[in-house]
Amino acid sequence: MSARWLDIAWTDLLGRCHLTRVRNDRADDGVPVSIATAAAGYAALSPTVGSLLLVPDRSTERPNPFSADAGLVVGSLVEDDGTPSAWCARSALVHVLETFNRAGYRIQAAAELEFFLLNPMTQKPLWSDVNQYSITKGGEIENVLGRIRRQLVEAEIPVEAMNPEFSGGQVELNIRHAPAQDAADYTVLSRYFAREIVRSSGLDATFLAKPWTDQAGSGLHVHQSLWVGAKNVMHENRNLSPLACHYMAGQLAHMRELALLGSSNPNAYHRRAGASFAPSAISWGIDNRTVAVRAIIGSEGATRIEQRDASADCNLYLAFAGQFASGLDGIRRLLPLEPPVVGNAHETKVKGRLPLTFVEAMEAFTGSSFAREHLGVTADLFEGVLRPELEEVIGNSSDWERRRYISAI
């Protein structure tokens, strides 16, 4: 017998996940959601008038280990007439994936998400030291990580692994590969529930891209492969196929103008400072973790590419959509691929660089006809929601500026 209640998970335009609980037998009629909620930025603004309908995607229905009396499903925002809303990032991804289907391809994808465990009293990392790659550190937080793994698996989210990352209290969550739409939904649910589980365990968590200057940032790495039937068409003769090279060339060609999709607030650009784990050069390489697009060559089933520039706090649906649309454009236009970077990409001269500031990224996105072509009105709405952050960056003095310059002259 179906649960009486249904938790519908959906995201606002900044990618924050919300859960709306409704009666299961009434959910398919749609639940009103104010546009003001879907369009909420980082600070309160004048309310946006109007409402949308939240409808469940029943194909995503799954057990809800977080509530004994409710099912769990992912939903999308639609207009009153049932058409997808431009305020719905999930629908923007669906649109991009439909173009792949019409071209005869399907995408398999998987995500790696990084985040920090915090002391809830100090709001600082659980540990202050770095280089936490060890079984010992994993054991110290296994009570929390084990709960996350178990409850996500109970929700039919295929967790591949969880382990301590480089910085103190930093964790990486790996989701197993799946059809691209499922992979995006899994990642949205995982980010939301991981934080809730951590909080219920007496700690706190943040997916903020670069919370501390002296610690590594938290990224989103998206693994992706392209399939026709049962064949991975990115693999050919134990190497990358020409199609895979065109796909990567498309991603590199549009990476600068779409950087805002994966790094959607000013803090995210601190990840690019110095020789960090985040890429700064628009480059690719074979199994090279300093580049923006990493090619992983193995068996047919394992060959894939990994785009590494996005931050963990982005709108996951829009980040996926931008990467996939760029790859398909490379295939359609048969874009040539530059030679791979060998060695440290931070120290190599390449033609293109990712935006180093939020101001740069906004300028590039504002001028992107490609973003409007593939994301439609959603691109303009997304930019509008972020525009107040541009004013904050330009108009506000920071503590470090005062410390550094107030007595300098």
C-alpha positions in Angstrom: 0.0 0.0 0.0 1.3 3.5 -0.9 2.3 5.9 1.8 -0.3 8.5 2.6 2.2 11.3 2.3 4.7 12.1 -0.4 7.9 14.2 0.0 8.6 16.0 -3.3 12.2 17.1 -3.7 12.7 20.1 -5.9 15.3 22.9 -6.4 15.1 26.6 -6.6 17.1 28.4 -9.3 20.2 28.6 -7.1 20.1 24.8 -6.8 19.0 24.6 -3.2 16.9 21.5 -2.5 13.4 21.8 -0.9 11.1 19.1 0.3 7.4 19.7 0.1 5.1 17.2 1.8 1.7 16.6 0.3 -1.0 13.9 0.3 0.1 11.2 -2.1 -3.4 10.9 -3.7 -3.4 14.6 -4.5 0.2 15.1 -5.5 -0.3 14.6 -9.3 -2.7 17.5 -9.4 0.3 19.8 -8.6 1.2 21.8 -5.6 1.4 25.6 -5.7 4.9 27.1 -5.3 5.4 30.8 -5.3 7.8 32.2 -7.9 9.3 34.2 -5.0 10.5 30.9 -3.5 11.8 29.5 -6.8 13.6 32.7 -7.5 15.0 33.4 -4.0 18.5 34.7 -4.1 21.1 34.8 -1.3 19.4 37.8 0.3 15.8 38.9 0.6 14.6 41.0 -2.3 11.3 42.4 -3.4 8.9 39.4 -3.8 8.3 38.1 -7.3 4.5 37.9 -8.0 2.9 34.7 -9.2 3.0 31.0 -8.6 4.0 27.7 -10.3 2.9 24.1 -9.9 5.2 21.5 -8.4 4.5 18.1 -10.0 6.1 14.8 -9.0 8.1 12.7 -11.5 6.7 9.3 -10.6 9.5 7.5 -12.3 11.8 8.7 -9.5 9.6 7.4 -6.6 11.6 5.6 -4.0 11.6 4.5 -0.4 12.0 7.3 2.1 14.3 6.1 4.9 14.2 9.6 6.4 10.4 9.5 7.2 8.4 6.5 8.1 5.1 7.8 6.9 6.0 9.4 3.5 7.3 8.3 0.1 10.0 10.2 -1.7 10.0 11.6 -5.2 11.8 14.2 -7.3 9.6 17.0 -8.8 9.6 19.7 -11.4 8.1 23.1 -11.7 5.5 23.7 -14.4 3.2 26.6 -15.5 -0.5 26.4 -14.9 -1.0 24.9 -18.4 1.5 22.1 -17.5 4.4 23.3 -19.7 7.8 23.3 -18.1 8.7 26.5 -16.3 11.7 28.5 -17.1 12.2 28.8 -13.3 12.9 25.0 -13.2 16.5 24.0 -13.7 15.6 20.4 -13.8 13.5 21.0 -16.9 16.4 22.8 -18.5 18.5 19.7 -18.1 15.6 17.5 -19.4 15.5 19.7 -22.5 19.3 19.3 -23.2 19.1 15.5 -22.7 16.2 15.4 -25.2 18.5 16.9 -27.8 20.9 14.0 -27.2 18.1 11.5 -27.6 17.1 13.0 -30.9 20.7 12.8 -32.0 20.7 9.1 -31.2 22.9 9.3 -28.0 22.4 8.7 -24.3 24.6 10.0 -21.6 25.8 8.0 -18.6 27.0 10.2 -15.8 28.3 10.1 -12.2 29.2 12.8 -9.7 31.8 13.4 -7.0 30.8 15.9 -4.4 33.1 17.4 -1.7 32.1 19.0 1.5 33.3 19.9 5.0 32.2 18.5 8.4 32.0 21.4 10.9 32.1 21.8 14.6 28.5 23.2 15.1 29.6 25.5 17.9 32.6 27.1 16.1 31.5 26.6 12.5 35.1 25.7 11.7 36.4 22.4 10.2 36.3 19.3 12.3 40.1 19.2 12.2 42.5 22.0 11.5 45.3 19.9 9.9 45.4 18.9 6.3 46.2 15.8 4.2 43.5 13.6 5.8 43.9 10.7 3.4 44.0 7.9 5.9 42.0 5.0 7.3 42.4 6.4 10.7 40.6 9.6 9.9 37.9 7.7 8.1 37.4 5.6 11.2 37.0 8.6 13.4 34.0 9.8 11.4 32.6 6.5 10.3 29.6 6.9 12.6 28.5 9.8 10.4 29.7 8.6 7.1 28.2 5.1 7.7 24.8 6.7 8.4 25.0 8.7 5.2 25.9 5.7 3.1 23.2 3.5 4.6 20.4 5.9 4.4 21.2 7.0 0.9 21.4 3.4 -0.3 18.0 2.8 1.5 16.7 5.6 -0.7 17.9 3.7 -3.8 20.7 6.2 -4.4 23.7 4.2 -5.6 26.6 5.4 -3.4 30.0 4.3 -4.8 32.2 5.5 -2.0 32.8 8.0 0.8 36.1 8.9 2.2 38.0 11.7 3.9 39.4 14.3 1.5 42.6 16.3 1.6 41.7 19.1 4.1 40.7 18.7 7.8 37.2 17.5 8.1 36.7 17.4 4.3 34.7 14.5 2.8 34.2 13.2 -0.7 30.9 11.5 -1.7 30.9 9.5 -5.0 27.7 8.5 -6.7 27.8 5.5 -9.1 27.2 6.1 -12.8 23.7 6.1 -14.1 21.6 7.6 -16.9 22.3 11.3 -16.8 18.9 12.5 -15.5 19.0 9.9 -12.7 22.6 10.9 -11.9 21.6 14.5 -11.5 18.6 13.6 -9.3 20.8 11.3 -7.2 23.3 14.1 -6.6 20.7 16.7 -5.7 19.1 14.3 -3.1 22.5 13.2 -1.8 23.7 16.8 -1.2 20.4 17.6 0.7 20.2 14.5 2.8 23.9 14.3 3.6 23.8 17.6 5.3 20.6 16.7 7.2 22.1 13.4 8.4 25.3 15.2 9.5 23.2 17.7 11.5 21.2 15.0 13.1 24.5 13.4 14.2 25.5 16.5 16.2 27.8 18.0 13.6 27.3 20.5 10.7 28.3 20.4 7.1 28.9 22.9 4.3 29.2 22.5 0.6 30.4 26.1 0.2 33.1 26.2 -2.5 36.0 27.8 -0.5 35.1 28.5 3.2 38.7 29.0 4.4 41.7 30.5 2.7 44.1 27.9 4.2 42.1 24.9 3.3 41.2 23.2 0.0 38.0 24.1 -1.8 35.0 21.7 -2.4 34.4 20.8 -6.0 31.9 18.9 -8.2 33.4 16.6 -10.7 31.1 15.2 -13.3 32.1 11.9 -15.1 30.3 11.3 -18.4 30.3 8.9 -21.3 28.2 8.8 -24.4 26.4 5.6 -25.6 24.7 4.3 -28.7 22.8 1.2 -27.7 25.2 -1.0 -25.7 28.3 0.7 -27.0 30.3 3.5 -25.3 31.1 5.6 -28.4 33.8 7.5 -26.5 36.0 4.4 -26.6 37.7 3.1 -29.7 40.6 0.7 -30.1 41.6 1.0 -26.4 41.7 4.8 -26.7 39.5 7.9 -27.0 37.3 7.9 -30.1 37.3 10.9 -32.5 33.7 11.6 -31.2 35.1 11.8 -27.6 37.7 14.3 -28.8 35.0 16.5 -30.4 32.9 16.3 -27.3 35.8 17.5 -25.1 36.6 20.2 -27.6 33.1 21.5 -27.2 33.3 21.5 -23.5 36.6 23.5 -23.6 35.2 25.9 -26.2 32.3 26.9 -24.0 33.8 26.5 -20.5 34.6 30.1 -19.9 31.2 31.5 -20.9 29.4 28.9 -18.9 31.6 29.0 -15.8 28.9 30.7 -13.9 26.7 27.6 -14.1 29.2 25.6 -12.0 30.5 28.5 -9.9 27.5 30.6 -9.0 28.7 32.9 -6.3 31.8 35.1 -5.6 33.2 32.7 -3.1 33.6 29.9 -5.7 36.4 31.8 -7.5 38.7 31.6 -4.6 39.2 27.9 -5.5 41.2 29.0 -8.6 43.9 30.9 -6.6 47.4 29.5 -6.9 48.2 25.9 -7.7 45.1 24.5 -6.1 43.1 21.4 -6.7 40.7 23.4 -8.9 41.6 24.0 -12.5 42.4 27.5 -13.7 43.5 26.7 -17.3 40.9 25.6 -19.9 42.8 22.4 -20.8 42.5 18.7 -20.9 44.8 15.8 -20.2 44.9 12.0 -19.8 44.4 11.0 -16.2 45.7 14.5 -15.2 44.0 16.0 -12.1 45.3 19.5 -12.7 43.3 20.1 -15.9 39.7 21.2 -16.4 38.7 18.1 -18.4 40.3 14.8 -17.5 40.2 11.9 -19.9 40.1 8.4 -18.3 40.9 5.6 -20.7 40.2 2.1 -19.7 37.9 -0.7 -20.9 35.0 0.3 -23.1 32.7 0.5 -20.1 35.2 2.5 -18.0 36.4 5.1 -20.6 34.9 8.5 -19.8 35.7 12.1 -19.3 35.5 14.1 -16.1 34.8 17.9 -16.1 36.4 19.3 -12.9 35.8 23.1 -12.8 32.4 23.3 -11.0 32.1 23.9 -7.2 30.0 21.7 -4.9 27.5 24.4 -4.0 26.3 25.1 -7.6 22.9 24.4 -9.2 23.7 20.8 -10.1 21.1 20.6 -12.9 22.4 23.6 -14.7 26.0 22.5 -14.3 25.2 19.2 -15.9 23.1 20.9 -18.6 25.9 23.3 -19.6 28.5 20.6 -19.7 26.4 18.2 -21.8 25.2 20.9 -24.2 28.8 22.0 -24.8 29.9 18.5 -25.6 27.1 17.9 -28.1 28.0 21.2 -29.8 31.6 19.9 -30.2 30.3 16.8 -31.9 27.9 18.6 -34.2 30.6 21.1 -35.3 33.4 18.5 -35.4 35.5 20.8 -33.3 39.2 19.9 -33.2 40.9 19.1 -29.9 44.1 20.7 -28.9 46.9 18.4 -27.7 46.6 17.3 -24.1 48.5 19.0 -21.3 51.3 16.8 -19.8 52.3 17.8 -16.3 51.0 20.5 -14.1 48.4 22.6 -16.0 48.8 25.4 -13.5 52.3 25.9 -14.8 51.6 25.4 -18.5 50.9 28.1 -21.0 47.5 27.5 -22.6 45.3 29.7 -24.7 42.3 29.9 -22.4 41.8 30.6 -18.7 38.7 30.2 -16.6 37.3 33.3 -15.0 39.2 34.2 -11.8 36.4 36.3 -10.4 32.7 36.4 -10.2 32.7 39.7 -12.1 34.5 38.0 -15.0 32.2 35.0 -15.0 29.1 37.2 -15.0 30.4 39.3 -18.0 31.1 36.1 -19.9 27.7 34.6 -19.2 25.8 37.8 -20.0 27.4 37.8 -23.4 26.8 34.1 -24.1 24.4 33.4 -27.0 25.2 29.7 -26.5 23.7 29.8 -22.9 20.5 31.4 -24.2 20.3 28.9 -27.1 20.4 25.9 -24.9 19.0 27.1 -21.6 16.5 29.5 -23.0 14.8 32.0 -20.6 16.3 30.0 -17.7 19.7 31.6 -18.5 18.3 35.1 -18.2 16.4 34.3 -15.0 19.5 32.6 -13.5 21.6 35.7 -14.3 19.0 38.0 -12.8 18.9 36.0 -9.5 22.7 36.4 -9.3 23.0 40.0 -10.3 22.6 41.3 -6.7 25.8 39.4 -5.8 27.6 41.4 -8.5 26.5 44.6 -6.7 27.7 43.1 -3.4 31.2 42.4 -4.8 31.5 45.8 -6.4 30.0 47.9 -3.6 31.4 46.4 -0.4 34.7 46.7 1.3 36.0 43.6 3.1 37.9 43.0 6.3 41.0 41.9 4.6 41.1 45.1 2.5 40.9 47.2 5.7 43.7 45.1 7.4 45.9 45.4 4.3 45.4 49.0 3.1 44.0 51.2 5.8 47.4 52.3 7.1 49.4 51.6 3.9 49.5 55.1 2.6 
